[in-house]
């Protein structure tokens, strides 16, 4: 299982994460920032747990984010 965390307030809306995984990130029409689909917010950090099959896309999104606001952790069951 993978945990993805995004600090949305610092997002610059470049769309890089959406280009890699449009099923996991979307651009908000309200403010132009990327939204981590299905994530829960706590103190400005948005977090979601996903299955291992998304690992490659999550790693790629983390690497291409110019604001460096996406982190991930791999949890073993």
PDB file with SEQRES, HELIX, SHEET and CRYST1 records, atoms N, CA, C and O in Angstrom:
SEQRES   1 A   77  UNK UNK UNK UNK UNK UNK UNK UNK UNK UNK UNK UNK UNK          
SEQRES   2 A   77  UNK UNK UNK UNK UNK UNK UNK UNK UNK UNK UNK UNK UNK          
SEQRES   3 A   77  UNK UNK UNK UNK UNK UNK UNK UNK UNK UNK UNK UNK UNK          
SEQRES   4 A   77  UNK UNK UNK UNK UNK UNK UNK UNK UNK UNK UNK UNK UNK          
SEQRES   5 A   77  UNK UNK UNK UNK UNK UNK UNK UNK UNK UNK UNK UNK UNK          
SEQRES   6 A   77  UNK UNK UNK UNK UNK UNK UNK UNK UNK UNK UNK UNK              
HELIX    1 AA1 UNK A    8  UNK A   10  5                                   3    
HELIX    2 AA2 UNK A   16  UNK A   20  1                                   5    
HELIX    3 AA3 UNK A   52  UNK A   54  5                                   3    
HELIX    4 AA4 UNK A   55  UNK A   64  1                                  10    
SHEET    1 AA1 2 UNK A  25  UNK A  27  0                                        
SHEET    2 AA1 2 UNK A  34  UNK A  36 -1                                        
SHEET    1 AA2 4 UNK A  40  UNK A  42  0                                        
SHEET    2 AA2 4 UNK A  45  UNK A  50 -1                                        
SHEET    3 AA2 4 UNK A   2  UNK A   6 -1                                        
SHEET    4 AA2 4 UNK A  70  UNK A  74 -1                                        
CRYST1    1.000    1.000    1.000  90.00  90.00  90.00 P 1           1          
ATOM      1  N   UNK A   1       0.836  -1.166   0.000  1.00  0.00           N  
ATOM      2  CA  UNK A   1       0.000   0.000   0.000  1.00  0.00           C  
ATOM      3  C   UNK A   1       0.894   1.246   0.000  1.00  0.00           C  
ATOM      4  O   UNK A   1       1.952   1.264   0.629  1.00  0.00           O  
ATOM      5  N   UNK A   2       0.458   2.268  -0.703  1.00  0.00           N  
ATOM      6  CA  UNK A   2       1.203   3.513  -0.824  1.00  0.00           C  
ATOM      7  C   UNK A   2       0.381   4.642  -0.217  1.00  0.00           C  
ATOM      8  O   UNK A   2      -0.827   4.728  -0.435  1.00  0.00           O  
ATOM      9  N   UNK A   3       1.046   5.505   0.545  1.00  0.00           N  
ATOM     10  CA  UNK A   3       0.382   6.696   1.067  1.00  0.00           C  
ATOM     11  C   UNK A   3       0.938   7.900   0.311  1.00  0.00           C  
ATOM     12  O   UNK A   3       2.149   8.123   0.280  1.00  0.00           O  
ATOM     13  N   UNK A   4       0.035   8.676  -0.300  1.00  0.00           N  
ATOM     14  CA  UNK A   4       0.416   9.881  -1.035  1.00  0.00           C  
ATOM     15  C   UNK A   4       0.006  11.086  -0.200  1.00  0.00           C  
ATOM     16  O   UNK A   4      -1.098  11.131   0.342  1.00  0.00           O  
ATOM     17  N   UNK A   5       0.902  12.057  -0.101  1.00  0.00           N  
ATOM     18  CA  UNK A   5       0.617  13.293   0.614  1.00  0.00           C  
ATOM     19  C   UNK A   5       0.951  14.470  -0.293  1.00  0.00           C  
ATOM     20  O   UNK A   5       1.989  14.484  -0.955  1.00  0.00           O  
ATOM     21  N   UNK A   6       0.064  15.450  -0.314  1.00  0.00           N  
ATOM     22  CA  UNK A   6       0.260  16.653  -1.121  1.00  0.00           C  
ATOM     23  C   UNK A   6      -0.009  17.882  -0.261  1.00  0.00           C  
ATOM     24  O   UNK A   6      -1.010  17.941   0.453  1.00  0.00           O  
ATOM     25  N   UNK A   7       0.885  18.858  -0.333  1.00  0.00           N  
ATOM     26  CA  UNK A   7       0.682  20.128   0.350  1.00  0.00           C  
ATOM     27  C   UNK A   7       0.085  21.100  -0.668  1.00  0.00           C  
ATOM     28  O   UNK A   7       0.807  21.859  -1.315  1.00  0.00           O  
ATOM     29  N   UNK A   8      -1.231  21.065  -0.800  1.00  0.00           N  
ATOM     30  CA  UNK A   8      -1.944  21.738  -1.873  1.00  0.00           C  
ATOM     31  C   UNK A   8      -1.767  23.257  -1.888  1.00  0.00           C  
ATOM     32  O   UNK A   8      -1.743  23.856  -2.963  1.00  0.00           O  
ATOM     33  N   UNK A   9      -1.645  23.882  -0.734  1.00  0.00           N  
ATOM     34  CA  UNK A   9      -1.532  25.342  -0.675  1.00  0.00           C  
ATOM     35  C   UNK A   9      -0.320  25.859  -1.450  1.00  0.00           C  
ATOM     36  O   UNK A   9      -0.332  26.986  -1.944  1.00  0.00           O  
ATOM     37  N   UNK A  10       0.730  25.035  -1.557  1.00  0.00           N  
ATOM     38  CA  UNK A  10       1.942  25.439  -2.261  1.00  0.00           C  
ATOM     39  C   UNK A  10       1.942  25.047  -3.740  1.00  0.00           C  
ATOM     40  O   UNK A  10       2.918  25.299  -4.446  1.00  0.00           O  
ATOM     41  N   UNK A  11       0.857  24.436  -4.209  1.00  0.00           N  
ATOM     42  CA  UNK A  11       0.757  24.019  -5.615  1.00  0.00           C  
ATOM     43  C   UNK A  11       0.766  25.247  -6.525  1.00  0.00           C  
ATOM     44  O   UNK A  11       0.122  26.255  -6.231  1.00  0.00           O  
ATOM     45  N   UNK A  12       1.505  25.151  -7.634  1.00  0.00           N  
ATOM     46  CA  UNK A  12       1.561  26.253  -8.591  1.00  0.00           C  
ATOM     47  C   UNK A  12       0.687  25.985  -9.818  1.00  0.00           C  
ATOM     48  O   UNK A  12       0.639  26.802 -10.736  1.00  0.00           O  
ATOM     49  N   UNK A  13       0.006  24.859  -9.834  1.00  0.00           N  
ATOM     50  CA  UNK A  13      -0.925  24.540 -10.916  1.00  0.00           C  
ATOM     51  C   UNK A  13      -0.281  24.274 -12.257  1.00  0.00           C  
ATOM     52  O   UNK A  13      -0.853  24.616 -13.291  1.00  0.00           O  
ATOM     53  N   UNK A  14       0.892  23.674 -12.266  1.00  0.00           N  
ATOM     54  CA  UNK A  14       1.616  23.431 -13.521  1.00  0.00           C  
ATOM     55  C   UNK A  14       1.025  22.285 -14.337  1.00  0.00           C  
ATOM     56  O   UNK A  14       1.297  22.176 -15.532  1.00  0.00           O  
ATOM     57  N   UNK A  15       0.221  21.431 -13.707  1.00  0.00           N  
ATOM     58  CA  UNK A  15      -0.471  20.336 -14.387  1.00  0.00           C  
ATOM     59  C   UNK A  15       0.407  19.107 -14.636  1.00  0.00           C  
ATOM     60  O   UNK A  15      -0.047  18.165 -15.285  1.00  0.00           O  
ATOM     61  N   UNK A  16       1.627  19.087 -14.153  1.00  0.00           N  
ATOM     62  CA  UNK A  16       2.533  17.958 -14.416  1.00  0.00           C  
ATOM     63  C   UNK A  16       2.006  16.654 -13.831  1.00  0.00           C  
ATOM     64  O   UNK A  16       2.053  15.616 -14.492  1.00  0.00           O  
ATOM     65  N   UNK A  17       1.506  16.697 -12.601  1.00  0.00           N  
ATOM     66  CA  UNK A  17       0.992  15.476 -11.973  1.00  0.00           C  
ATOM     67  C   UNK A  17      -0.252  14.964 -12.692  1.00  0.00           C  
ATOM     68  O   UNK A  17      -0.460  13.756 -12.799  1.00  0.00           O  
ATOM     69  N   UNK A  18      -1.071  15.881 -13.181  1.00  0.00           N  
ATOM     70  CA  UNK A  18      -2.279  15.504 -13.916  1.00  0.00           C  
ATOM     71  C   UNK A  18      -1.911  14.820 -15.225  1.00  0.00           C  
ATOM     72  O   UNK A  18      -2.565  13.861 -15.635  1.00  0.00           O  
ATOM     73  N   UNK A  19      -0.875  15.307 -15.874  1.00  0.00           N  
ATOM     74  CA  UNK A  19      -0.426  14.702 -17.135  1.00  0.00           C  
ATOM     75  C   UNK A  19       0.036  13.263 -16.927  1.00  0.00           C  
ATOM     76  O   UNK A  19      -0.131  12.427 -17.815  1.00  0.00           O  
ATOM     77  N   UNK A  20       0.606  12.971 -15.780  1.00  0.00           N  
ATOM     78  CA  UNK A  20       1.101  11.620 -15.491  1.00  0.00           C  
ATOM     79  C   UNK A  20      -0.014  10.701 -15.013  1.00  0.00           C  
ATOM     80  O   UNK A  20      -0.100   9.552 -15.448  1.00  0.00           O  
ATOM     81  N   UNK A  21      -0.873  11.199 -14.115  1.00  0.00           N  
ATOM     82  CA  UNK A  21      -1.919  10.352 -13.520  1.00  0.00           C  
ATOM     83  C   UNK A  21      -3.211  11.155 -13.379  1.00  0.00           C  
ATOM     84  O   UNK A  21      -3.539  11.642 -12.297  1.00  0.00           O  
ATOM     85  N   UNK A  22      -3.932  11.284 -14.486  1.00  0.00           N  
ATOM     86  CA  UNK A  22      -5.168  12.085 -14.468  1.00  0.00           C  
ATOM     87  C   UNK A  22      -6.288  11.411 -13.670  1.00  0.00           C  
ATOM     88  O   UNK A  22      -7.312  12.035 -13.392  1.00  0.00           O  
ATOM     89  N   UNK A  23      -6.103  10.169 -13.311  1.00  0.00           N  
ATOM     90  CA  UNK A  23      -7.071   9.488 -12.447  1.00  0.00           C  
ATOM     91  C   UNK A  23      -6.814   9.818 -10.975  1.00  0.00           C  
ATOM     92  O   UNK A  23      -7.692   9.606 -10.139  1.00  0.00           O  
ATOM     93  N   UNK A  24      -5.626  10.334 -10.645  1.00  0.00           N  
ATOM     94  CA  UNK A  24      -5.266  10.617  -9.262  1.00  0.00           C  
ATOM     95  C   UNK A  24      -5.232  12.118  -8.945  1.00  0.00           C  
ATOM     96  O   UNK A  24      -5.499  12.514  -7.811  1.00  0.00           O  
ATOM     97  N   UNK A  25      -4.904  12.958  -9.943  1.00  0.00           N  
ATOM     98  CA  UNK A  25      -4.887  14.416  -9.751  1.00  0.00           C  
ATOM     99  C   UNK A  25      -5.766  15.096 -10.787  1.00  0.00           C  
ATOM    100  O   UNK A  25      -5.907  14.626 -11.916  1.00  0.00           O  
ATOM    101  N   UNK A  26      -6.360  16.224 -10.374  1.00  0.00           N  
ATOM    102  CA  UNK A  26      -7.172  17.042 -11.276  1.00  0.00           C  
ATOM    103  C   UNK A  26      -6.897  18.510 -10.979  1.00  0.00           C  
ATOM    104  O   UNK A  26      -6.544  18.870  -9.856  1.00  0.00           O  
ATOM    105  N   UNK A  27      -7.059  19.349 -11.988  1.00  0.00           N  
ATOM    106  CA  UNK A  27      -6.933  20.803 -11.804  1.00  0.00           C  
ATOM    107  C   UNK A  27      -8.274  21.347 -11.333  1.00  0.00           C  
ATOM    108  O   UNK A  27      -9.313  21.054 -11.924  1.00  0.00           O  
ATOM    109  N   UNK A  28      -8.245  22.131 -10.280  1.00  0.00           N  
ATOM    110  CA  UNK A  28      -9.460  22.751  -9.756  1.00  0.00           C  
ATOM    111  C   UNK A  28      -9.858  23.938 -10.627  1.00  0.00           C  
ATOM    112  O   UNK A  28      -9.014  24.761 -10.981  1.00  0.00           O  
ATOM    113  N   UNK A  29     -11.114  24.026 -10.967  1.00  0.00           N  
ATOM    114  CA  UNK A  29     -11.612  25.167 -11.738  1.00  0.00           C  
ATOM    115  C   UNK A  29     -11.711  26.417 -10.868  1.00  0.00           C  
ATOM    116  O   UNK A  29     -11.730  27.536 -11.380  1.00  0.00           O  
ATOM    117  N   UNK A  30     -11.773  26.224  -9.558  1.00  0.00           N  
ATOM    118  CA  UNK A  30     -11.907  27.363  -8.638  1.00  0.00           C  
ATOM    119  C   UNK A  30     -10.616  28.154  -8.494  1.00  0.00           C  
ATOM    120  O   UNK A  30     -10.626  29.383  -8.565  1.00  0.00           O  
ATOM    121  N   UNK A  31      -9.498  27.450  -8.292  1.00  0.00           N  
ATOM    122  CA  UNK A  31      -8.253  28.176  -8.020  1.00  0.00           C  
ATOM    123  C   UNK A  31      -7.077  27.767  -8.913  1.00  0.00           C  
ATOM    124  O   UNK A  31      -5.987  28.324  -8.777  1.00  0.00           O  
ATOM    125  N   UNK A  32      -7.273  26.811  -9.818  1.00  0.00           N  
ATOM    126  CA  UNK A  32      -6.219  26.413 -10.750  1.00  0.00           C  
ATOM    127  C   UNK A  32      -5.131  25.542 -10.159  1.00  0.00           C  
ATOM    128  O   UNK A  32      -4.120  25.289 -10.816  1.00  0.00           O  
ATOM    129  N   UNK A  33      -5.315  25.079  -8.936  1.00  0.00           N  
ATOM    130  CA  UNK A  33      -4.329  24.202  -8.304  1.00  0.00           C  
ATOM    131  C   UNK A  33      -4.721  22.746  -8.488  1.00  0.00           C  
ATOM    132  O   UNK A  33      -5.888  22.432  -8.720  1.00  0.00           O  
ATOM    133  N   UNK A  34      -3.736  21.858  -8.383  1.00  0.00           N  
ATOM    134  CA  UNK A  34      -4.002  20.430  -8.525  1.00  0.00           C  
ATOM    135  C   UNK A  34      -4.600  19.871  -7.241  1.00  0.00           C  
ATOM    136  O   UNK A  34      -4.195  20.224  -6.133  1.00  0.00           O  
ATOM    137  N   UNK A  35      -5.576  18.990  -7.425  1.00  0.00           N  
ATOM    138  CA  UNK A  35      -6.269  18.355  -6.318  1.00  0.00           C  
ATOM    139  C   UNK A  35      -5.980  16.865  -6.343  1.00  0.00           C  
ATOM    140  O   UNK A  35      -6.096  16.225  -7.388  1.00  0.00           O  
ATOM    141  N   UNK A  36      -5.608  16.318  -5.215  1.00  0.00           N  
ATOM    142  CA  UNK A  36      -5.361  14.883  -5.072  1.00  0.00           C  
ATOM    143  C   UNK A  36      -6.716  14.205  -4.877  1.00  0.00           C  
ATOM    144  O   UNK A  36      -7.324  14.317  -3.812  1.00  0.00           O  
ATOM    145  N   UNK A  37      -7.183  13.509  -5.900  1.00  0.00           N  
ATOM    146  CA  UNK A  37      -8.524  12.922  -5.923  1.00  0.00           C  
ATOM    147  C   UNK A  37      -8.701  11.895  -4.808  1.00  0.00           C  
ATOM    148  O   UNK A  37      -7.917  10.954  -4.682  1.00  0.00           O  
ATOM    149  N   UNK A  38      -9.740  12.091  -4.005  1.00  0.00           N  
ATOM    150  CA  UNK A  38     -10.076  11.159  -2.943  1.00  0.00           C  
ATOM    151  C   UNK A  38      -9.327  11.370  -1.637  1.00  0.00           C  
ATOM    152  O   UNK A  38      -9.530  10.619  -0.682  1.00  0.00           O  
ATOM    153  N   UNK A  39      -8.471  12.373  -1.580  1.00  0.00           N  
ATOM    154  CA  UNK A  39      -7.656  12.596  -0.389  1.00  0.00           C  
ATOM    155  C   UNK A  39      -8.432  13.325   0.704  1.00  0.00           C  
ATOM    156  O   UNK A  39      -9.390  14.049   0.434  1.00  0.00           O  
ATOM    157  N   UNK A  40      -7.997  13.116   1.930  1.00  0.00           N  
ATOM    158  CA  UNK A  40      -8.559  13.814   3.078  1.00  0.00           C  
ATOM    159  C   UNK A  40      -7.573  14.881   3.531  1.00  0.00           C  
ATOM    160  O   UNK A  40      -6.363  14.655   3.534  1.00  0.00           O  
ATOM    161  N   UNK A  41      -8.094  16.050   3.917  1.00  0.00           N  
ATOM    162  CA  UNK A  41      -7.262  17.171   4.324  1.00  0.00           C  
ATOM    163  C   UNK A  41      -7.093  17.210   5.839  1.00  0.00           C  
ATOM    164  O   UNK A  41      -8.048  17.016   6.591  1.00  0.00           O  
ATOM    165  N   UNK A  42      -5.868  17.463   6.268  1.00  0.00           N  
ATOM    166  CA  UNK A  42      -5.590  17.668   7.687  1.00  0.00           C  
ATOM    167  C   UNK A  42      -4.434  18.656   7.799  1.00  0.00           C  
ATOM    168  O   UNK A  42      -3.302  18.358   7.417  1.00  0.00           O  
ATOM    169  N   UNK A  43      -4.739  19.830   8.327  1.00  0.00           N  
ATOM    170  CA  UNK A  43      -3.740  20.886   8.522  1.00  0.00           C  
ATOM    171  C   UNK A  43      -2.990  21.257   7.248  1.00  0.00           C  
ATOM    172  O   UNK A  43      -1.778  21.467   7.277  1.00  0.00           O  
ATOM    173  N   UNK A  44      -3.698  21.336   6.144  1.00  0.00           N  
ATOM    174  CA  UNK A  44      -3.097  21.754   4.886  1.00  0.00           C  
ATOM    175  C   UNK A  44      -2.446  20.651   4.075  1.00  0.00           C  
ATOM    176  O   UNK A  44      -1.957  20.896   2.972  1.00  0.00           O  
ATOM    177  N   UNK A  45      -2.436  19.443   4.606  1.00  0.00           N  
ATOM    178  CA  UNK A  45      -1.878  18.302   3.883  1.00  0.00           C  
ATOM    179  C   UNK A  45      -3.012  17.372   3.468  1.00  0.00           C  
ATOM    180  O   UNK A  45      -3.882  17.039   4.273  1.00  0.00           O  
ATOM    181  N   UNK A  46      -2.992  16.960   2.215  1.00  0.00           N  
ATOM    182  CA  UNK A  46      -4.004  16.055   1.679  1.00  0.00           C  
ATOM    183  C   UNK A  46      -3.361  14.685   1.540  1.00  0.00           C  
ATOM    184  O   UNK A  46      -2.291  14.554   0.945  1.00  0.00           O  
ATOM    185  N   UNK A  47      -4.019  13.654   2.093  1.00  0.00           N  
ATOM    186  CA  UNK A  47      -3.436  12.319   2.144  1.00  0.00           C  
ATOM    187  C   UNK A  47      -4.443  11.270   1.703  1.00  0.00           C  
ATOM    188  O   UNK A  47      -5.634  11.357   2.000  1.00  0.00           O  
ATOM    189  N   UNK A  48      -3.930  10.270   0.981  1.00  0.00           N  
ATOM    190  CA  UNK A  48      -4.744   9.133   0.567  1.00  0.00           C  
ATOM    191  C   UNK A  48      -3.859   7.892   0.521  1.00  0.00           C  
ATOM    192  O   UNK A  48      -2.676   7.975   0.189  1.00  0.00           O  
ATOM    193  N   UNK A  49      -4.438   6.744   0.857  1.00  0.00           N  
ATOM    194  CA  UNK A  49      -3.769   5.454   0.730  1.00  0.00           C  
ATOM    195  C   UNK A  49      -4.282   4.782  -0.535  1.00  0.00           C  
ATOM    196  O   UNK A  49      -5.491   4.715  -0.761  1.00  0.00           O  
ATOM    197  N   UNK A  50      -3.358   4.281  -1.367  1.00  0.00           N  
ATOM    198  CA  UNK A  50      -3.729   3.636  -2.630  1.00  0.00           C  
ATOM    199  C   UNK A  50      -2.996   2.303  -2.754  1.00  0.00           C  
ATOM    200  O   UNK A  50      -2.065   2.018  -2.001  1.00  0.00           O  
ATOM    201  N   UNK A  51      -3.425   1.507  -3.699  1.00  0.00           N  
ATOM    202  CA  UNK A  51      -2.822   0.200  -3.933  1.00  0.00           C  
ATOM    203  C   UNK A  51      -1.451   0.329  -4.602  1.00  0.00           C  
ATOM    204  O   UNK A  51      -1.135   1.362  -5.191  1.00  0.00           O  
ATOM    205  N   UNK A  52      -0.654  -0.718  -4.506  1.00  0.00           N  
ATOM    206  CA  UNK A  52       0.707  -0.731  -5.040  1.00  0.00           C  
ATOM    207  C   UNK A  52       0.779  -0.526  -6.547  1.00  0.00           C  
ATOM    208  O   UNK A  52       1.822  -0.099  -7.042  1.00  0.00           O  
ATOM    209  N   UNK A  53      -0.259  -0.803  -7.284  1.00  0.00           N  
ATOM    210  CA  UNK A  53      -0.241  -0.674  -8.736  1.00  0.00           C  
ATOM    211  C   UNK A  53      -0.015   0.746  -9.234  1.00  0.00           C  
ATOM    212  O   UNK A  53       0.322   0.940 -10.402  1.00  0.00           O  
ATOM    213  N   UNK A  54      -0.193   1.740  -8.373  1.00  0.00           N  
ATOM    214  CA  UNK A  54      -0.015   3.138  -8.757  1.00  0.00           C  
ATOM    215  C   UNK A  54       1.397   3.655  -8.474  1.00  0.00           C  
ATOM    216  O   UNK A  54       1.689   4.825  -8.721  1.00  0.00           O  
ATOM    217  N   UNK A  55       2.252   2.811  -7.969  1.00  0.00           N  
ATOM    218  CA  UNK A  55       3.576   3.240  -7.512  1.00  0.00           C  
ATOM    219  C   UNK A  55       4.388   3.969  -8.580  1.00  0.00           C  
ATOM    220  O   UNK A  55       4.977   5.010  -8.290  1.00  0.00           O  
ATOM    221  N   UNK A  56       4.433   3.456  -9.793  1.00  0.00           N  
ATOM    222  CA  UNK A  56       5.224   4.092 -10.851  1.00  0.00           C  
ATOM    223  C   UNK A  56       4.716   5.494 -11.169  1.00  0.00           C  
ATOM    224  O   UNK A  56       5.508   6.425 -11.315  1.00  0.00           O  
ATOM    225  N   UNK A  57       3.398   5.647 -11.276  1.00  0.00           N  
ATOM    226  CA  UNK A  57       2.827   6.963 -11.569  1.00  0.00           C  
ATOM    227  C   UNK A  57       3.055   7.942 -10.428  1.00  0.00           C  
ATOM    228  O   UNK A  57       3.343   9.116 -10.661  1.00  0.00           O  
ATOM    229  N   UNK A  58       2.929   7.464  -9.201  1.00  0.00           N  
ATOM    230  CA  UNK A  58       3.136   8.335  -8.035  1.00  0.00           C  
ATOM    231  C   UNK A  58       4.596   8.787  -7.965  1.00  0.00           C  
ATOM    232  O   UNK A  58       4.869   9.959  -7.703  1.00  0.00           O  
ATOM    233  N   UNK A  59       5.526   7.872  -8.196  1.00  0.00           N  
ATOM    234  CA  UNK A  59       6.945   8.234  -8.211  1.00  0.00           C  
ATOM    235  C   UNK A  59       7.225   9.275  -9.292  1.00  0.00           C  
ATOM    236  O   UNK A  59       7.930  10.255  -9.050  1.00  0.00           O  
ATOM    237  N   UNK A  60       6.674   9.060 -10.476  1.00  0.00           N  
ATOM    238  CA  UNK A  60       6.892   9.994 -11.577  1.00  0.00           C  
ATOM    239  C   UNK A  60       6.314  11.372 -11.263  1.00  0.00           C  
ATOM    240  O   UNK A  60       6.952  12.388 -11.539  1.00  0.00           O  
ATOM    241  N   UNK A  61       5.121  11.413 -10.693  1.00  0.00           N  
ATOM    242  CA  UNK A  61       4.502  12.693 -10.338  1.00  0.00           C  
ATOM    243  C   UNK A  61       5.338  13.428  -9.297  1.00  0.00           C  
ATOM    244  O   UNK A  61       5.480  14.650  -9.354  1.00  0.00           O  
ATOM    245  N   UNK A  62       5.888  12.682  -8.353  1.00  0.00           N  
ATOM    246  CA  UNK A  62       6.738  13.280  -7.323  1.00  0.00           C  
ATOM    247  C   UNK A  62       7.976  13.918  -7.946  1.00  0.00           C  
ATOM    248  O   UNK A  62       8.385  15.010  -7.551  1.00  0.00           O  
ATOM    249  N   UNK A  63       8.565  13.238  -8.912  1.00  0.00           N  
ATOM    250  CA  UNK A  63       9.784  13.733  -9.547  1.00  0.00           C  
ATOM    251  C   UNK A  63       9.560  14.944 -10.443  1.00  0.00           C  
ATOM    252  O   UNK A  63      10.423  15.818 -10.516  1.00  0.00           O  
ATOM    253  N   UNK A  64       8.417  15.015 -11.126  1.00  0.00           N  
ATOM    254  CA  UNK A  64       8.186  16.117 -12.066  1.00  0.00           C  
ATOM    255  C   UNK A  64       7.570  17.355 -11.427  1.00  0.00           C  
ATOM    256  O   UNK A  64       7.524  18.410 -12.059  1.00  0.00           O  
ATOM    257  N   UNK A  65       7.101  17.251 -10.199  1.00  0.00           N  
ATOM    258  CA  UNK A  65       6.470  18.395  -9.533  1.00  0.00           C  
ATOM    259  C   UNK A  65       7.512  19.479  -9.259  1.00  0.00           C  
ATOM    260  O   UNK A  65       8.409  19.261  -8.444  1.00  0.00           O  
ATOM    261  N   UNK A  66       7.423  20.641  -9.915  1.00  0.00           N  
ATOM    262  CA  UNK A  66       8.426  21.685  -9.693  1.00  0.00           C  
ATOM    263  C   UNK A  66       8.336  22.326  -8.306  1.00  0.00           C  
ATOM    264  O   UNK A  66       9.325  22.868  -7.811  1.00  0.00           O  
ATOM    265  N   UNK A  67       7.171  22.271  -7.682  1.00  0.00           N  
ATOM    266  CA  UNK A  67       6.996  22.849  -6.345  1.00  0.00           C  
ATOM    267  C   UNK A  67       7.417  21.877  -5.242  1.00  0.00           C  
ATOM    268  O   UNK A  67       7.518  22.271  -4.080  1.00  0.00           O  
ATOM    269  N   UNK A  68       7.662  20.617  -5.589  1.00  0.00           N  
ATOM    270  CA  UNK A  68       8.074  19.572  -4.640  1.00  0.00           C  
ATOM    271  C   UNK A  68       7.096  19.435  -3.475  1.00  0.00           C  
ATOM    272  O   UNK A  68       7.502  19.403  -2.313  1.00  0.00           O  
ATOM    273  N   UNK A  69       5.804  19.353  -3.799  1.00  0.00           N  
ATOM    274  CA  UNK A  69       4.774  19.286  -2.760  1.00  0.00           C  
ATOM    275  C   UNK A  69       4.154  17.900  -2.621  1.00  0.00           C  
ATOM    276  O   UNK A  69       3.242  17.709  -1.817  1.00  0.00           O  
ATOM    277  N   UNK A  70       4.635  16.936  -3.394  1.00  0.00           N  
ATOM    278  CA  UNK A  70       4.088  15.580  -3.357  1.00  0.00           C  
ATOM    279  C   UNK A  70       5.124  14.645  -2.721  1.00  0.00           C  
ATOM    280  O   UNK A  70       6.287  14.617  -3.124  1.00  0.00           O  
ATOM    281  N   UNK A  71       4.679  13.890  -1.729  1.00  0.00           N  
ATOM    282  CA  UNK A  71       5.515  12.869  -1.111  1.00  0.00           C  
ATOM    283  C   UNK A  71       4.741  11.557  -1.110  1.00  0.00           C  
ATOM    284  O   UNK A  71       3.514  11.547  -1.213  1.00  0.00           O  
ATOM    285  N   UNK A  72       5.459  10.467  -0.995  1.00  0.00           N  
ATOM    286  CA  UNK A  72       4.802   9.159  -0.896  1.00  0.00           C  
ATOM    287  C   UNK A  72       5.622   8.251   0.008  1.00  0.00           C  
ATOM    288  O   UNK A  72       6.832   8.415   0.158  1.00  0.00           O  
ATOM    289  N   UNK A  73       4.933   7.299   0.599  1.00  0.00           N  
ATOM    290  CA  UNK A  73       5.545   6.273   1.447  1.00  0.00           C  
ATOM    291  C   UNK A  73       4.973   4.937   1.030  1.00  0.00           C  
ATOM    292  O   UNK A  73       3.797   4.839   0.682  1.00  0.00           O  
ATOM    293  N   UNK A  74       5.797   3.913   1.063  1.00  0.00           N  
ATOM    294  CA  UNK A  74       5.360   2.561   0.744  1.00  0.00           C  
ATOM    295  C   UNK A  74       5.219   1.804   2.058  1.00  0.00           C  
ATOM    296  O   UNK A  74       6.177   1.691   2.822  1.00  0.00           O  
ATOM    297  N   UNK A  75       4.026   1.289   2.316  1.00  0.00           N  
ATOM    298  CA  UNK A  75       3.772   0.524   3.535  1.00  0.00           C  
ATOM    299  C   UNK A  75       3.622  -0.942   3.196  1.00  0.00           C  
ATOM    300  O   UNK A  75       2.867  -1.306   2.295  1.00  0.00           O  
ATOM    301  N   UNK A  76       4.336  -1.775   3.915  1.00  0.00           N  
ATOM    302  CA  UNK A  76       4.192  -3.224   3.765  1.00  0.00           C  
ATOM    303  C   UNK A  76       3.103  -3.714   4.692  1.00  0.00           C  
ATOM    304  O   UNK A  76       2.994  -3.252   5.828  1.00  0.00           O  
ATOM    305  N   UNK A  77       2.292  -4.654   4.213  1.00  0.00           N  
ATOM    306  CA  UNK A  77       1.211  -5.191   5.055  1.00  0.00           C  
ATOM    307  C   UNK A  77       1.736  -6.120   6.114  1.00  0.00           C  
ATOM    308  O   UNK A  77       0.960  -6.655   6.906  1.00  0.00           O  
TER     309      UNK A  77                                                      
END                                                                             
